[in-house]
Every structure is written in structure tokens, then in C-alpha cells.
Amino acid sequence: MRIFKFVIPIMLIVAWASWAILNRNHTDVPEETRIYITIGAVIVSGIISYFLFPKNEEER
């Protein structure tokens, strides 16, 4: 259940933040490339957060 508790919210926050930063500061980058960058950031942050948070969080 840690995927719903930690991983999904982190992925949503990263998606929102990366899209906002890319749209505000890097408008010269094509929109398709910005989408690919955002998807890559979401995947990497999801993998890192999945292994970073402990499995036995519910027992504490």
C-alpha cells in the first residue's frame, strides 16, 4: 500500500512542478519535448521514491 501512500503523490507533485517550470522558464523547448521530459521525471521520481521509503511503515 506504500505505492498509494507515497509514490503516487510524489509522482503527481513532480509532474505538476516540472510542467510548470518548463512552461514558465523554457518556452523555447518544443511542447512535445517538454512532455517527454515531464514523463521521464515522473518515472524516475516514482522509482526512486518506491525504493527510498521503508516497506514496514504501517507497523510503526
VMD Tcl script that draws the C-alpha trace (Angstrom):
set ca {
  {0.00 0.00 0.00}
  {3.00 2.32 0.17}
  {2.61 2.92 -3.54}
  {-0.64 4.77 -2.87}
  {0.65 6.44 0.26}
  {3.96 7.83 -1.03}
  {4.78 7.06 -4.64}
  {1.68 8.30 -6.46}
  {1.51 11.67 -4.62}
  {5.22 12.26 -5.24}
  {4.79 11.46 -8.91}
  {1.89 13.90 -9.19}
  {3.84 16.66 -7.45}
  {6.84 16.11 -9.73}
  {4.62 16.13 -12.81}
  {2.98 19.40 -11.81}
  {6.26 21.06 -10.82}
  {8.20 20.00 -13.90}
  {5.41 21.05 -16.26}
  {5.07 24.43 -14.53}
  {8.81 25.10 -14.59}
  {9.17 24.03 -18.21}
  {6.23 26.17 -19.31}
  {7.39 29.22 -17.36}
  {11.15 29.20 -17.94}
  {11.75 27.14 -21.08}
  {9.17 28.16 -23.63}
  {11.68 27.79 -26.46}
  {11.67 23.98 -25.98}
  {9.03 22.31 -28.17}
  {5.90 21.15 -26.33}
  {6.41 17.51 -27.32}
  {9.88 17.55 -25.79}
  {8.52 19.15 -22.61}
  {6.01 16.30 -22.35}
  {8.78 13.72 -22.71}
  {10.88 15.48 -20.07}
  {7.92 15.53 -17.68}
  {7.16 11.84 -18.26}
  {10.81 10.95 -17.65}
  {10.89 12.97 -14.44}
  {7.71 11.28 -13.20}
  {9.05 7.79 -13.91}
  {12.43 8.45 -12.28}
  {10.87 10.04 -9.21}
  {8.43 7.16 -8.87}
  {11.20 4.56 -9.00}
  {13.38 6.45 -6.53}
  {10.55 7.04 -4.06}
  {9.41 3.41 -4.28}
  {12.80 2.17 -3.10}
  {13.52 5.08 -0.77}
  {10.57 4.73 1.60}
  {10.51 1.76 4.01}
  {8.24 -1.21 3.47}
  {7.21 -1.54 7.13}
  {5.82 1.94 7.55}
  {2.35 0.62 8.51}
  {3.69 -1.30 11.55}
  {5.10 1.78 13.31}
}
mol new
graphics top color blue
foreach p $ca { graphics top sphere $p radius 0.5 }
foreach p [lrange $ca 0 end-1] q [lrange $ca 1 end] { graphics top cylinder $p $q radius 0.2 }
display resetview
